Amino acid sequence: MSDASLPGGHEPRRWSWTDPKLRSLVLQGLLAVILIWMAWSILANAQANLARRGIASGFGFLENSAGFGISQTLIPYNESMSYGRAFLVGLLNTLLVAFLGIIIATIIGFLMGVARLSSNVVIKALASAYVEVTRNLPPLFQIMFWYLAVLAALPNPRQSLSFGIQPILNGLASGAAGIGLTPVAAFFSNLAGMVAAPGIFVNNRGLVVPRPLFEPGSEWVGWGIVAGLVLTFVLARWAKRRREATGQQFPVFWSGVALIVGLPLVLAFATGMPVAFERPELKGFNFVGGVRVIPEFVALLLALSIYTAGFIAEIVRAGISSVSRGQSEAAYSLGLKPGLTMRLVVIPQAMRVIIPPLTSQYLNLTKNSSLGVAVGYPDLVAIFAGTTLNQTGQAIEIIAITMAVYLTISVLTTLVMNWYNRRVALIER
Amino acid sequence: MDVSTPPAVAGAPAGSFVAAGMIAPETPPVSTRGVWGWARAHLLGSPTQVILTLFGCWVFYIVVPPLLNFFIFDAVFTGTGRNACLPEVVGRPVGACWPFIGAKFNQIVYGFYPEPERWRVDLVYALGIILLAPLMIPKLPYKRLNALLFFGVYPVASFVLLTGGNLGLQRFLLSAAGLGPVFSSIGQALGLRSGFWPDYVASTLVIAAIAAAAAPVFAGECRSFAKAVLVTFISLGLVLAAVDINFGLPPVETRVWGGMLVTLVIAVTGIVASLPLGILLALGRRSDMPLVRISCVLFIEFWRGVPLITVLFFATYMLPLFLPGQFNIDGLLRALVGVALFASAYMAEVVRGGLQAISKGQYEGAMALGLRSSLMMRLVVLPQALKLVIPGIVNNFIGLFKDTTLVLIVSIFDLLGVLRAAFTDPNWATPTTVVTGFGFAGLFYFVFCFGMSRYSLALERRLDRNHRN
């Protein structure tokens, strides 16, 4: 505490140990010394330990041939390719399961969140039971449950469960025959004869679905989808501006669906159906053709989506309840129907509360996808921090890269989130 | 509709806004009272409602009766091997195979902990319940003492009981500085196992002296500084003495621990270790010193940004590389270090929430009373902040409890790991073994997590009420 300002005959002291500024400098200096000492000793120890084990550090190993196969690859890969390539395969597998998981979890979560607020007690009770059960069981437990108890108990390929319109129609036909409606039964079985045999099979070796075959000309369909998306976006902007100017509504949703689905379909017909589906067929003991989705992926995707959906449901419920009743009452007195009130008044305000925790759930799902290693799903952790680490022994480099990948994902998400929060934040006077 | 024109309106000029007649009364709103009214409001209000109700009942019908059948009515409750649970042998459809859980129950609770020593695990469980139950009931007194016992004494006692203690400590600070031979000869002269304790006493005195000498630099009193050091070292000494003394308990390696024991050890260690670390990190994050703040932010955001499984890989494969060669740390301890670091980052964020909820007036009031910053935190801010975040801490504990399952990936057999190993036992290979095992584990996790979350909700409501008064 400098007493320079005090009147008196003392020589003003230049500095003192009790000066908070100086003390904070000294403490920080001490911390810096400790941190540097820790970093140095960690480095020295690591070097000594690596030298003793005969492991050369560095990232050169990434170019060596990996020599192991991977059961699910989104990009071409074989055993002779490098560890770097294997890393990429794992990263893509992680992103794939995270992406699909986020979509499914969001859909289930929103449905369950709205159902928990329903005035119908049965629906409410079901949704509550869903949320409590899924949130209170560990994600790893759920992954292993789906993998070991459900998927492993499915029949072998020869007795696969098949999914398609035909089995449903056949079921309806036999149901109708059961209650004595012969003409209806005949109608359904005729209909079943007209549609194609089922193309989706489920068995203990995974899920088999038709494989799309892209012939020349199929790029037009792809462009059709892109054009549909762009046009829908432009249309939505235009409709919003018109609504704000004149108050006239435009059916954006249905015209968007027409554009995104219809345009590629029209183009597909115009170019002579360049996209065909290769149907899987049972030959001997297994399926030939089609795409096989490995059971590890199915188990991981189901467990992650169902687990995260429980949390999303709670977030959605909290978000909707946070919008005060006066808002919906005001909307009703303006003459809006319940559906429109929800869509135009409640949900936009609820989203402000929902989005931040929702993003952190998305991040959690992405991080939890690393649990796939327990059932052998070839994600980043299983391929890189598992197999590659065991083969090369480059623990430091590999774990650092793996952590860096997850950190990058979460930092990017946080940045986007902060930007979004600033945009939607309430501007208060 | 036979309402005649009221006299007041009769004389109104034509074409005015005044109604010519009374509006017919509206029909009374549908009653929401009574069984029928309730059903209309909650089940059968509109065609959509009816469809939803029917759908809900159908889902209930296809889920609940089969579950009850499987786990209770069709289940097998007695037997000694797989034959008791095979449908071909029993001659009826067989549900859950509970004798499997019965046969594996000891493994599920103790892992492979040696049979004659299992009373130690029981004692640890019992102590935990005795200390935790009064801590969780808000009405009971002596919370401070209780918390000290649970967070301070209980972990040490459990460590000694579970591992057998008797570490045989060799050297302390001054021996590391090259005075080892002196102290080991003193130790021999006193009939001790090593030179540790003479070294410890000497180190304590030396450090207390240094602190006393440095006290004026930090504007403190020599005596209070020396006293603080002595108190710290005496309590540390008590802990070290407890783990060093030979109580005659046979040592039990952590490799043979398993099941519920490992699950609870990891969860409780994680929470006990993360509480002080988390508080320090949260205070550091709100500090005015840029270096302290930045290091804390980096530490917290790093551990929160990576999945726990990579933290466990880090602890298993990288940690041994970072320590000097002579350290060979145990597999469970590595996982515990990883879990503690991970949990403390999450705890720091919970505590930070509590710190932010304390109004500025509290800080200013404390400063106006002349408290220095450490006392202000200890006496004014933290007691209020920590009370606010108890529900958050409980929620953190639930998350940690669920996350303990991950250790099975680094080959530590927790409850789920033991069960998974038990599934491969050919003596119990039946079609329903796996589902039975998952049913049991699921019930265990559900009861625990659901109970804790209800508890946390109740606490939240109680705190909320206190806050308003």
Interface residues (C-beta under 8 A of the other chain):
Chain A: W17 T18 R23 S24 L27 Q28 L31 A32 L35 I42 N45 A46 A48 N49 L50 R52 S118 S119 N120 V121 V122 I123 A125 L126 E132 V133 R135 N136 L137 P138 P139 L140 F141 M144 F145 L148 A149 A152 A153 K367 N368 S370 L371 V373 A374 V381 A385 L389 A395 I396 I399 T402 M403 Y406 L407 S410 V411
Chain B: A41 H42 L43 G45 Q49 L52 T53 F55 G56 C57 V59 F60 P216 V217 F218 A219 D288 M289 P290 L291 V292 S295 F302 R304 G305 V306 P307 L308 I309 T310 F313 F314 Y317 M318 P320 L321 F322 L323 P324 G325 I398 F401 K402 D403 T404 T405 L406 L408 I409 L416 R420 F423 P431 V434 V435 F438 A441 G442 Y445 F446 C449 F450 S453
